[in-house]
Amino acid sequence: MKVLVNMLALLLICSSAYAEKTLFYKTYKEKTREVVDETSFHIGDSTDNKIVVQWKSQETGDEAEYVLDADYATQSWKVVSTSEDDDYVGERKGDQLLIKGMHRGKEIDKKIKINDRPFFFHPALGLSQFARSGKKSLEFWAIRPDKLKGYKMKAKRQDEETITLNGAEVETVKVKWGLTGLLSKFVNQTSWYRKSDGVFVRSSAFRGTFMELVDKQ
């Protein structure tokens, strides 16, 4: 199977407040608000402390599936992307990430060493729970999808903010996250989560685009 990972797409939204539900997002150009993609996320019921999230891009047809634990950390994943020539699976085994399949058209059989920190294949996915927790900061691991290289990351809770979403005011929690150390000045993003249930509702611009939760059409 194949799966792509649109940075700030999944993730985003896996919340225990949702049981067997599909959510819809649009990706816009930052300057013109032109819609460049529409994505859907199907969140399954929590079974045996695991949650399955399925993501699909309407623009490319790329798909992904994530298996999360009760704390929203990624335990395994599948990526199927015709646009990026990806078809691989990954799994966390203790302090290692094991990846096998096709990546960018080449066979891979890779191990990435991490530690006991949570691993989020898509950071916003796990940060949904962090936004609800009231904690001030969280250190975790993530992967750069194009190179499949592991990085240490850190999230910091910001001020709460009321934003306008789909014509209504929504109370949100802002979370800033990115690389640690010197690179933190150059690689960081901000995500907004609905205060009531931790659902991801908006991202800051990344490479000229941003995401936003929309009403079902």
HELIX and SHEET records of a PDB file:
HELIX    1   1 PRO A  123  SER A  133  1                                  11    
HELIX    2   2 GLY A  181  LYS A  185  5                                   5    
SHEET    1   A 9 LYS A 106  LYS A 113  0                                        
SHEET    2   A 9 GLN A  96  HIS A 103 -1                                        
SHEET    3   A 9 ASP A  86  LYS A  93 -1                                        
SHEET    4   A 9 THR A  74  SER A  81 -1                                        
SHEET    5   A 9 GLU A  63  ASP A  69 -1                                        
SHEET    6   A 9 LYS A  50  SER A  57 -1                                        
SHEET    7   A 9 VAL A  35  ILE A  43 -1                                        
SHEET    8   A 9 LYS A  21  LYS A  29 -1                                        
SHEET    9   A 9 THR A 209  VAL A 214 -1                                        
SHEET    1   B 5 SER A 137  ARG A 144  0                                        
SHEET    2   B 5 LYS A 149  LEU A 165 -1                                        
SHEET    3   B 5 ALA A 168  LEU A 179 -1                                        
SHEET    4   B 5 ASN A 188  ARG A 194 -1                                        
SHEET    5   B 5 PHE A 200  SER A 203 -1                                        
END                                                                             
